[in-house]
Amino acid sequence: MLMSDGSAVFESATSLVHERRAGDAVNSTPRIIGQLFSDEAIALLFRPFEHARGILLAVSGGPDSVALMLIAAQWAKRLAAPPQICVATVDHGLRENAAREAEIIARWASKLSLPHAILVWEGVKPKSRVQELAREARYELLFQHAARIGADCVMTAHHADDQAETILFRLLRGSGISGLAGMQSVSERSGLILARPLLGYAKADLIAFCEAEAHPFIEDPSNDDPRFARTRLRRLSGLLAREGLNRAALLKLGKRAAQAEAALANRARTVGDRLPARREPGAFEGDVSALANEPDEVVLRILATELKLIGSGKALRLERLEVLTGRLAQALRAGIDYRATLGGTTLRLKSNHTLVIVKEPARRRDQKNPPRPS
């Protein structure tokens, strides 16, 4: 859950997301760069965060994160009582120059009167899934540091190009509607706010802003490393763009998926809240007769919510959740018993439409099996 002070910021931020969706990204030209980053535009961009207790900026040194740091510093100077803004750079220990680059960013932050911290990813580094695991380590380090310094918001500099790339990446991997919606502008993680205020800007906009401010930035050579899936995907993007699947088309897909996701999520919340059920730590029991008339997609979302609350708390694999939902929905409509395990829980649907979900015993939670009907 969000901290009490952070909930107001979260609600304020989410209420303004529609004002600048990632699908509305603008191509940068010298003529409009001043308009894109005018005082009024920056004030609107950060208005939801005026009452944050503190904001931690994730700055890697690239043009996008440097632009975020510069914009946030300009915004704070215009407020009578701005939130405390701090900067953090994660040194993953994967590149020879990473530590030196982190020190450079520290000097840049100091010139802007922003406190800076270097967060080091300690321990043995993985030999596979390096980028994925490094990303998770980065978020963990950032949110741990934010909690230490009393910040209730972590900001990253993800932009429209990142959003389009994410949508394409998930499309190629058969993601569901939620995944195709792309990254959220504002979300919750570890009880704090994760904000991506620059999703409405193209990377070219942010490079142009840094150049207009005559501020240097660092190019990460790993962005061109063909060993990484994201690098190979960028090369594929050029071919797809020539066939019409360009950034604008991907962002349009993401925008439409987000709208569908919001409608489905709202329906699932409404139906789930109306279920006559007893919920307590580690257990759910209720009459789910009403789910027999709902689409499987709505049933899936209700199940996912309950399973996450009761089970390990980790994200459930969509394929396994789809299998579980299909079998449970079929049993529900047929009025027969059904049992399964998934996500650290055991489920039992009785023939009278009573569903019981309980936390799976510890000795079984370690077994990574798909849902098993009994």
C-alpha positions as CSV (number, residue, x, y, z in Angstrom):
1,M,0.0,0.0,0.0
2,L,1.0,3.6,-0.5
3,M,2.1,5.6,2.5
4,S,-0.6,7.9,3.8
5,D,1.0,11.0,2.5
6,G,1.8,9.4,-0.8
7,S,-1.8,8.4,-1.6
8,A,-2.8,12.0,-2.4
9,V,0.1,12.4,-4.7
10,F,-0.7,9.1,-6.5
11,E,-4.4,10.2,-7.0
12,S,-3.3,13.6,-8.2
13,A,-0.8,12.1,-10.7
14,T,-3.2,9.5,-12.1
15,S,-5.9,12.1,-12.6
16,L,-3.6,14.0,-14.9
17,V,-2.3,11.1,-17.0
18,H,-4.9,11.6,-19.7
19,E,-3.6,15.2,-20.3
20,R,-0.5,13.9,-21.9
21,R,-0.6,10.2,-22.9
22,A,2.4,8.5,-24.4
23,G,0.5,8.1,-27.6
24,D,0.6,11.9,-28.0
25,A,4.3,12.1,-28.4
26,V,5.6,15.0,-30.5
27,N,8.4,14.9,-33.0
28,S,11.1,17.3,-32.0
29,T,12.1,20.3,-34.2
30,P,14.1,23.4,-33.2
31,R,11.1,25.5,-33.7
32,I,8.9,23.8,-31.1
33,I,11.5,22.7,-28.5
34,G,10.9,25.8,-26.5
35,Q,7.2,25.2,-26.5
36,L,7.6,21.6,-25.4
37,F,9.7,22.6,-22.4
38,S,8.2,26.0,-21.6
39,D,7.7,27.0,-18.0
40,E,3.9,26.3,-18.4
41,A,4.6,22.8,-19.9
42,I,7.0,21.9,-17.1
43,A,4.6,23.1,-14.5
44,L,1.8,21.0,-15.9
45,L,4.2,18.0,-16.2
46,F,5.2,18.1,-12.5
47,R,2.0,19.5,-11.0
48,P,0.8,16.1,-9.6
49,F,4.0,15.9,-7.6
50,E,4.0,19.3,-5.9
51,H,2.9,17.8,-2.6
52,A,5.3,14.8,-2.6
53,R,7.4,14.5,0.5
54,G,10.4,13.8,-1.6
55,I,11.3,12.8,-5.2
56,L,14.2,10.6,-6.1
57,L,15.4,10.9,-9.7
58,A,17.0,7.9,-11.4
59,V,19.8,9.4,-13.5
60,S,22.1,7.1,-15.6
61,G,23.7,10.0,-17.5
62,G,22.0,9.4,-20.8
63,P,20.2,12.3,-22.5
64,D,16.8,11.2,-21.3
65,S,17.7,11.1,-17.6
66,V,19.9,14.2,-17.8
67,A,16.9,16.0,-19.3
68,L,14.7,14.8,-16.4
69,M,17.2,16.1,-13.9
70,L,17.5,19.5,-15.6
71,I,13.7,19.8,-16.0
72,A,13.0,18.8,-12.4
73,A,15.6,21.3,-11.1
74,Q,14.1,24.1,-13.1
75,W,10.6,23.2,-11.9
76,A,11.7,23.1,-8.2
77,K,13.3,26.6,-8.5
78,R,9.9,28.1,-9.4
79,L,8.1,26.7,-6.4
80,A,7.9,28.5,-3.1
81,A,8.1,25.2,-1.2
82,P,9.2,22.4,-3.5
83,P,9.6,18.8,-2.5
84,Q,13.1,17.6,-1.6
85,I,14.6,16.4,-4.9
86,C,17.5,14.0,-4.8
87,V,19.4,12.1,-7.5
88,A,20.6,8.5,-7.5
89,T,22.8,6.7,-10.0
90,V,23.0,2.9,-10.0
91,D,26.4,1.4,-10.7
92,H,25.7,-2.2,-11.8
93,G,29.4,-3.0,-11.9
94,L,29.0,-4.4,-15.5
95,R,31.0,-1.8,-17.3
96,E,34.6,-0.6,-16.7
97,N,33.6,3.1,-16.9
98,A,30.4,2.8,-14.8
99,A,31.9,4.1,-11.5
100,R,33.7,7.0,-13.3
101,E,30.4,8.0,-15.1
102,A,28.6,7.9,-11.8
103,E,31.1,10.4,-10.3
104,I,30.5,12.7,-13.3
105,I,26.8,12.6,-12.8
106,A,27.4,13.4,-9.1
107,R,29.2,16.6,-10.2
108,W,26.3,17.5,-12.5
109,A,23.8,17.1,-9.7
110,S,26.0,19.1,-7.3
111,K,26.0,22.0,-9.8
112,L,22.2,21.9,-9.7
113,S,22.2,21.8,-5.8
114,L,20.7,18.3,-5.9
115,P,21.9,15.7,-3.4
116,H,23.3,12.7,-5.2
117,A,23.9,9.0,-4.2
118,I,25.7,6.2,-6.0
119,L,24.0,2.9,-5.5
120,V,26.2,-0.2,-6.2
121,W,24.8,-3.5,-7.2
122,E,26.9,-5.8,-5.1
123,G,27.5,-9.6,-5.4
124,V,28.1,-12.0,-8.2
125,K,26.6,-10.9,-11.5
126,P,24.4,-13.2,-13.5
127,K,25.6,-14.9,-16.8
128,S,22.2,-14.9,-18.4
129,R,19.2,-12.5,-18.5
130,V,21.7,-9.8,-17.5
131,Q,19.6,-6.8,-18.6
132,E,16.4,-8.1,-17.0
133,L,18.0,-8.9,-13.7
134,A,20.0,-5.7,-13.7
135,R,16.8,-3.7,-14.3
136,E,15.2,-5.4,-11.3
137,A,18.3,-4.8,-9.2
138,R,18.2,-1.1,-10.2
139,Y,14.6,-0.7,-9.1
140,E,15.2,-2.5,-5.8
141,L,18.2,-0.2,-5.0
142,L,16.3,2.9,-6.0
143,F,13.3,2.2,-3.9
144,Q,15.4,1.1,-0.9
145,H,17.3,4.4,-1.1
146,A,14.0,6.4,-1.5
147,A,12.7,4.8,1.6
148,R,15.9,5.6,3.5
149,I,15.8,9.3,2.6
150,G,12.1,9.7,3.1
151,A,11.1,10.2,-0.6
152,D,7.7,8.9,-1.6
153,C,8.3,9.1,-5.3
154,V,10.9,7.6,-7.6
155,M,11.0,9.1,-11.1
156,T,12.6,7.5,-14.2
157,A,13.1,9.1,-17.6
158,H,11.4,6.5,-19.8
159,H,10.2,8.3,-22.9
160,A,7.9,7.6,-25.9
161,D,10.6,5.6,-27.8
162,D,11.0,3.4,-24.8
163,Q,7.2,2.9,-24.6
164,A,7.0,1.9,-28.3
165,E,9.9,-0.5,-27.8
166,T,8.3,-2.0,-24.7
167,I,5.0,-2.5,-26.6
168,L,6.8,-4.1,-29.5
169,F,8.8,-6.3,-27.2
170,R,5.7,-7.6,-25.4
171,L,3.8,-8.0,-28.7
172,L,6.5,-10.3,-30.0
173,R,6.2,-12.3,-26.8
174,G,2.4,-12.7,-27.0
175,S,1.6,-10.4,-24.0
176,G,-2.0,-9.9,-22.9
177,I,-3.9,-6.6,-23.0
178,S,-2.2,-5.3,-19.8
179,G,1.2,-5.8,-21.3
180,L,0.3,-4.2,-24.6
181,A,-0.8,-1.1,-22.7
182,G,2.9,-0.5,-22.1
183,M,4.4,1.3,-19.1
184,Q,2.2,3.3,-16.8
185,S,2.9,6.9,-16.2
186,V,2.2,6.5,-12.5
187,S,2.1,3.2,-10.6
188,E,2.8,1.8,-7.2
189,R,5.9,-0.2,-6.2
190,S,7.1,-1.1,-2.7
191,G,4.6,1.2,-1.1
192,L,5.9,4.2,-3.0
193,I,5.1,6.0,-6.3
194,L,6.9,5.1,-9.5
195,A,6.5,8.0,-11.9
196,R,7.5,8.2,-15.6
197,P,6.6,11.8,-16.5
198,L,8.4,11.9,-19.8
199,L,6.4,9.2,-21.6
200,G,4.8,11.8,-23.8
201,Y,8.2,13.0,-25.2
202,A,10.3,11.4,-28.0
203,K,13.9,10.8,-27.3
204,A,14.8,13.4,-29.9
205,D,12.9,15.9,-27.8
206,L,15.1,15.1,-24.8
207,I,18.3,15.2,-26.7
208,A,17.3,18.5,-28.2
209,F,16.6,19.9,-24.7
210,C,20.0,18.9,-23.4
211,E,21.6,20.5,-26.4
212,A,19.6,23.6,-26.0
213,E,20.8,23.8,-22.4
214,A,24.3,23.1,-23.5
215,H,24.5,20.2,-21.1
216,P,26.6,17.1,-21.8
217,F,25.3,13.6,-21.5
218,I,26.7,10.1,-21.6
219,E,26.1,7.4,-24.3
220,D,25.8,3.9,-23.0
221,P,27.7,1.5,-25.3
222,S,25.6,-1.4,-24.2
223,N,22.7,0.1,-26.2
224,D,24.5,-1.1,-29.3
225,D,25.5,-4.5,-27.9
226,P,23.9,-7.2,-30.1
227,R,24.0,-9.7,-27.3
228,F,21.0,-8.0,-25.7
229,A,17.5,-8.6,-27.0
230,R,16.6,-4.9,-26.8
231,T,19.5,-4.0,-29.2
232,R,18.4,-6.6,-31.7
233,L,14.8,-5.4,-31.4
234,R,15.9,-1.8,-32.3
235,R,17.4,-3.1,-35.5
236,L,14.2,-5.0,-36.3
237,S,12.2,-1.8,-35.5
238,G,13.6,-0.1,-38.6
239,L,12.3,-2.9,-40.9
240,L,8.9,-2.9,-39.2
241,A,8.6,0.9,-39.4
242,R,9.0,0.7,-43.2
243,E,6.0,-1.6,-43.2
244,G,3.9,0.8,-41.1
245,L,4.6,-0.5,-37.6
246,N,6.4,2.6,-36.5
247,R,6.5,4.4,-33.2
248,A,3.2,6.2,-33.8
249,A,1.4,2.9,-34.7
250,L,2.8,1.2,-31.6
251,L,1.9,4.0,-29.3
252,K,-1.6,4.0,-30.8
253,L,-1.8,0.3,-30.1
254,G,-0.7,0.9,-26.5
255,K,-3.2,3.7,-26.0
256,R,-6.1,1.5,-27.2
257,A,-4.9,-1.4,-25.1
258,A,-4.7,0.9,-22.1
259,Q,-8.3,2.0,-22.6
260,A,-9.4,-1.7,-22.9
261,E,-7.3,-2.6,-19.8
262,A,-8.9,0.2,-17.8
263,A,-12.4,-1.0,-18.7
264,L,-11.7,-4.6,-17.9
265,A,-10.0,-3.7,-14.7
266,N,-12.9,-1.6,-13.6
267,R,-15.4,-4.4,-14.4
268,A,-13.3,-6.9,-12.5
269,R,-13.1,-4.6,-9.5
270,T,-16.9,-4.1,-9.5
271,V,-17.7,-7.8,-9.8
272,G,-15.0,-8.8,-7.4
273,D,-16.2,-6.4,-4.7
274,R,-19.8,-7.6,-5.0
275,L,-18.9,-11.3,-4.4
276,P,-20.3,-12.5,-1.1
277,A,-17.0,-13.6,0.3
278,R,-15.0,-13.9,3.5
279,R,-11.5,-12.6,3.1
280,E,-8.8,-12.9,5.7
281,P,-5.0,-13.2,5.7
282,G,-4.1,-16.3,3.7
283,A,-7.6,-17.3,2.8
284,F,-10.6,-16.6,0.6
285,E,-14.0,-18.3,0.7
286,G,-17.1,-17.1,-1.2
287,D,-20.0,-17.8,-3.5
288,V,-18.7,-17.2,-7.0
289,S,-22.0,-18.0,-8.8
290,A,-21.9,-14.5,-10.4
291,L,-18.7,-15.4,-12.3
292,A,-20.5,-18.0,-14.4
293,N,-22.0,-15.2,-16.5
294,E,-18.7,-13.1,-16.8
295,P,-16.2,-13.4,-19.6
296,D,-13.1,-15.4,-18.8
297,E,-11.0,-12.3,-19.0
298,V,-12.9,-10.7,-16.1
299,V,-12.7,-14.0,-14.1
300,L,-9.0,-14.1,-14.7
301,R,-8.4,-10.7,-13.3
302,I,-10.5,-11.4,-10.2
303,L,-8.6,-14.7,-9.6
304,A,-5.3,-12.9,-10.2
305,T,-6.1,-10.3,-7.5
306,E,-7.1,-12.9,-4.9
307,L,-4.2,-15.3,-5.7
308,K,-1.6,-12.5,-5.4
309,L,-3.0,-11.4,-2.0
310,I,-3.0,-14.9,-0.6
311,G,0.0,-16.5,-2.4
312,S,3.6,-15.4,-2.8
313,G,2.8,-11.9,-4.0
314,K,4.8,-12.4,-7.1
315,A,3.4,-11.8,-10.6
316,L,1.7,-14.9,-12.0
317,R,2.6,-16.2,-15.4
318,L,-0.2,-15.3,-17.8
319,E,-0.2,-18.7,-19.6
320,R,-0.7,-20.6,-16.3
321,L,-3.3,-18.2,-15.1
322,E,-5.2,-18.6,-18.4
323,V,-5.2,-22.4,-18.0
324,L,-6.5,-22.1,-14.4
325,T,-9.2,-19.6,-15.4
326,G,-10.4,-21.7,-18.3
327,R,-10.7,-24.9,-16.3
328,L,-12.3,-23.2,-13.3
329,A,-14.8,-21.3,-15.4
330,Q,-15.8,-24.5,-17.2
331,A,-16.3,-26.3,-13.9
332,L,-18.3,-23.4,-12.5
333,R,-20.7,-23.4,-15.5
334,A,-21.0,-27.2,-15.3
335,G,-21.6,-27.2,-11.5
336,I,-18.8,-29.7,-10.7
337,D,-15.9,-29.7,-8.3
338,Y,-12.4,-28.5,-9.3
339,R,-9.1,-28.3,-7.5
340,A,-5.8,-26.7,-8.6
341,T,-2.6,-25.1,-7.3
342,L,-1.0,-21.9,-8.5
343,G,1.1,-19.0,-7.2
344,G,1.7,-20.5,-3.7
345,T,-2.1,-21.2,-3.2
346,T,-4.5,-24.1,-3.4
347,L,-8.0,-23.6,-4.9
348,R,-11.1,-25.7,-4.5
349,L,-14.3,-25.0,-6.3
350,K,-17.2,-26.9,-4.9
351,S,-20.3,-28.0,-6.9
352,N,-22.4,-25.4,-4.9
353,H,-20.2,-22.6,-6.5
354,T,-18.3,-22.0,-3.3
355,L,-14.6,-21.2,-4.0
356,V,-12.0,-21.7,-1.4
357,I,-8.4,-20.3,-1.8
358,V,-5.8,-20.9,0.9
359,K,-2.1,-20.4,1.1
360,E,-0.2,-23.5,0.0
361,P,1.9,-25.3,2.6
362,A,5.6,-24.2,2.5
363,R,6.9,-27.6,1.4
364,R,4.8,-27.4,-1.8
365,R,5.3,-23.7,-2.6
366,D,8.8,-24.4,-3.7
367,Q,7.6,-26.6,-6.5
368,K,7.2,-24.6,-9.7
369,N,4.3,-26.5,-11.4
370,P,1.5,-25.4,-13.6
371,P,-2.1,-25.4,-12.2
372,R,-3.0,-29.0,-11.5
373,P,-6.6,-30.2,-11.4
374,S,-7.2,-33.1,-9.0
